[in-house]
Amino acid sequence: MDARVTGNENRATEVVATSGGVACQNWPKTRICELIRDLWPVKGWTAITQYAGVPDRTARNYQSGHSDAPMSVLCNLLRGDEGYRVLTFIMCGHQPTWWIVIQHERAVYARLKELSPTLRGIIDDCR
């Protein structure tokens, strides 16, 4: 997958992911619908409104599967407080090396935090 940058100085720069030369600017409505229902089964549209910054009606359309979500919505979700949960959903079933390393590091960090209050202070100071 490549990325190309589009835009000019009068307009915000946009990065468009491409796969096989085809620009991918929308996330399929079935995937955004699955993501919302899986991560936020109750009132998912409120989470999308909060984390992606879209209007309530738009978020309801994403949740119901009536609309495709632009990549900007996915980017906002990934950049927000729930970004790791969103990334975990997206990565489901895929195990590239970098993802395995991140999972391992998170597991080690969680285990170290459990071991000792002293270690917890040291670890938190290093973050």
N, C-alpha and C positions, 0 to 999 in steps of 0.2 A: 504494500500500500504506500502510495506517495502522498505528499501534501503540497499544494500550491497556494500561494498567497495572492489574493486579489484585492483590489481596492485602489483608491487614490487619496491624496492628501485632504480632500473635502469630505471623505466618507470613511467610516471605521474600517479598518483592515479586517479581512475575513480569511480564515484558513479553511480551505475546502479539501477534504480527504478524497482521494481518488483511488479506485481499484480497477485495474485494467483499462485506464483511460476514461472511465465513466465517473463523473462527479457524484458524490453522495452527500446531498445537502439536507435530506429528510431522513428521519429514522422511521422505519415502517410502523404504521399504526398498530399492528398486532404486537410488536415488540414493546412499544411504550405502554400499551394497555396491559400486557403481561407484567411488566416491571412495576407499574403502579399497583396492580392487584396483589402482587407478591410481597412487595415491601410495605405497602400501606393498605391493608385489606378493608379498613374502616375509614371512610371519608378520604380516600386517596387524593381526590382533587384538591383538598385543602393543603396537603403536603406539596403537591406540584405548584400550587399558587404560591406557597411560602418559599420553597426552595428554588423554583425556576423563575419566579417573578412574572408569571403569566396571569391574565385575568381568570376569574372563577369559571366563567362559561367555557373558555378555551380549555382549561384544565379538565373540566367535565367531559368535553369532547374527546380529549386524549384518553381519559380513563374508559370511556364507553367504546372506544375504537372507531369513532366517526372521523377523526382527523389524524393525519401524519404529524409528528412533532418535528420541527426544524432542529438541526444539529445544535443550535444555540440553546435549546431547552436541555438537551443531554449534557452539553458543556456546563450549563449552570448547575445542573444536578450533581455532576462530578466535582465541581468546585465548591459546593456547599458542605454543610455539616454532615449530610448523609452520603457524601461522595464515595466513601469506602464501601458502603452497602450497595450502592448503585454499581460500582466497579465489580464487586463480587457477583452480582446478578449477571452482568454482561460476560464475565469470564467463566461462568458456569460451564463445565465440561471441557474447557481449554486449559492446558497446563504448560505454557511456555516457561522457559527457565527463569526469566525475571519474575514471573508470577509465583513460582514455587519458592524463590528466594524471599520475596516479600511475605508470603504466608509463614515461612519458617521464622523469619525475623520477628514477626508479630507474635508468634507462639512463644518464642524465647523471651521476648519482652514481657508478655503476660505472666509467664512462669516466674521470672525474676521478681516481678512486683509482688507475687504471692509469697515468696520465700522469706523475706525479712523486711521489717520496717526500715532498717538501716540501709539496705540495698535500695529500697523504694525511694528514699531521699536522694541517694547518689544518682540513681537512674533518672529521676525527675529533674535533677540539676543539669544533667547532660542533654536533655531535650532541648 
